[in-house]
């Protein structure tokens, strides 16, 4: 249930501090970098005491980054006119960049260990598949992270930027596949915690897919209706 708690707390904080995040995004980028550096220092034994250990759950296990990515993706399923939709859409880029920085910390923590195991030939098929997906996710992460900033958005053509950002959808769904490959085997062996995690992640991702498809269909109907009204207006004007 760790992810559920972290996601709820993160969502409350993000909504409450949306204006502050928009006003001083570099503060949050800096804090994210500091969190990654402190994690590395703690893991390598350069820090005394255990005050840094919550970062193992938040950063190393990617709970905070996943929570932020989930907020970003669910924002796209919210109504553009709703108070929450407007508030969160204003900081989607900033949240994405923070999540990307934290996710780099997660990737680097596990990459060396798993690559070493792969070279030694000690990876099972399931873990190997998960690592392959993780490498794809890492490439997508870099592409999406680099293009999420407003400066890059202004430099790129609108159509090109939208095409690149479309990769957020396969990124998010592949994240679910990656998670399932990592925890489903333990769930099949009867691990209660793993079973809870499989159920929790499945509910979150299924809810997103349903909400996003609903939003797509609703926006599509609204667009077709507007086009129909526009066409009827144009015809009426010609006849007049």
Helices and strands as residue ranges (DSSP letters): H 2-16, H 18-23, H 25-43, H 54-55, I 56-60, H 63-75, H 83-89, H 92-120, H 125-148, H 150-155, H 158-165, H 167-188, H 192-239
